[in-house]
């Protein structure tokens, strides 16, 4: 029972479409009611119906000269009119009549509701007219007309706006209910049939294997479904590329970490078995280098994995210029060990709101590469500025051996190491830079180094993440 109720309460496009049509019916009902109300308000100022009725009654009395006969005729009209009003039920209250002698002003007939009332005198006008008046606290519209013999006044209860809206609102409902099945049924059928290809596509995807990332192959015929199929094919293509990259990454990572581990195992064997103190000392040095390389590689793998995560840390407010000086101070000992001149061109202060771990990854790896590959006694220049559009520009340039043009398109790939360099590396530094810059919402490009030599890396990121 609960499952049935959950299914009934579940939102569906068919129900939503039907509900939208019902809302449209309510809107149509409101528009029609408003249209009728506006027409009523325009007509009520002239009230042609009351004017025609009063003139017709007065014309019927034109040839009646006897007051008794005239009173009898008006009394019959009064009775018949109110019977019909009650039968139709359209107008509220009753309609009352008063007939006077035009010459003497003497009352000839008055409806029962007017007999005990003192009415205002009749205004002397030749043309019939309608005014509003209150009798016993009830608003009336009063027609007054005269001929050569009689003066007739017709008192009709004024219809209130609420009464008009209630009656006409109820009157429109049957028409809308009659039209509803002829509209709702086609809508329901069209939505149901229209969703059938989508259900077929969903069923086709549900039957796919867990590792099947090939194109959907649905061949959508409907124009509305083609973008969905194309988007799914594009998504599967991205997933295939990501899986392939991850497989290649795992393979390369295993290969890279296997080398230092093999060195560690070999040198440990030498240290344990070699009788020569010199060989053991050399083996220890080689093992320490391999351990350092493995540790560096592991740290870079962790950094790259952290940058690949979809969840990002919240941006932080920081002074980028002050932070950059502190970062260069930490890199200074490594640069001094190779007699490299490390310079900085930056403003005194530059506040920004950024992803600090990603920014640290960018600067650390660019500086590490520049110091590692620059010639001993060379120069590494770091620059920082902000343009008028609120974009931060960070540059790291050196005068080292540079990067061959044929290799410049590959340097940001994982585990790619250019040829002709004596310094060792894992080939992950620039891949980490690219991933970190992407997470910062910026761009990184290669450019000229210092003095026509070396290479420069130029990073542009928004000042506020």
C-alpha angles and dihedrals in degrees: 000000000000091000090052092050091048089051091049091047093048114110115244133179091236092056091043091053092047090048089051090054090049090051088050089053090053089049091050089049090052093047093050091047091049091048092051090047093053091049089049093051091050093047097044092065089065098024094199091181094061091041092054092044094052093045091050093052091047092050090052089058096049094098095039111099101165113088092214093053091045092050091049092051094049091046090053091048091049092052096044093046095053093045089055092046090055092046094050095040093202101117126048126235125000137300116237131196135205124188123191135181107257093214101046101020089230115152112247100176138005130177115248091258092056101043097088096038128096104226126200115259119268114263111239102245129143095209123063116255142178126227135171122244139167123236119184090342093306120116116235137181109224124205116201123188137156142194132183093287110024144037114210128194122187118196114201123182109249111244113233122224092243091052091051093048093047094050097043092042090057091043093056095050098076091053092051092046090051092051095043099081092048090055103034096049095056090044092051092047094046094049092045093049091042092055094049094086089049090052090049090052091049091049091050091053092045090056093055121108120258093250097038107117097158120125116287094245092201096136096213112211096191118084092222092057097046094078090050093051091045091050091050091049089049091049092049090048090053091048091049090051091047092049091048091049091048091049091049089045093052090046093049092043091052090048093048096047092044091064098060091040090054089049091050091050093048095047092045088055090051092048091050098046110024114103091201117094091205092054092048091050091049091046090051091052091050091047092051090051091050091048091050091049092048091048091049091048092048091050092050091049089052091048091050092047091050091051091050092057115109093220111079129196118252114268117258132216109240143151101249094195093053092044091049092054090052091049092051090049089059091049094047097086092056090047092048091050088062093037091245118160107230114197135178131205108188140129120263092252135008117173118201142156110236147147096267099195091053091047090049090052091052096050096039095053095042091050092044091052093045094050093041097051102031118102117261107267092023132126134255116191123195120195133189129185142144126224129216092266093063095255120141117223118201120181133184115189133174139179096229130122093295128209123292114245091240090058100043093089092055104044093094093055118106117264092003113141122181121234126250099040122125094199117091123231144157098240092237102099099086092039087058090048092053093048092047092049090050090052089051089054093244143107136249126201140174121246145155123317128217122308094355092304137093123015138284131213116206119195124190120188134163113266091229121040 
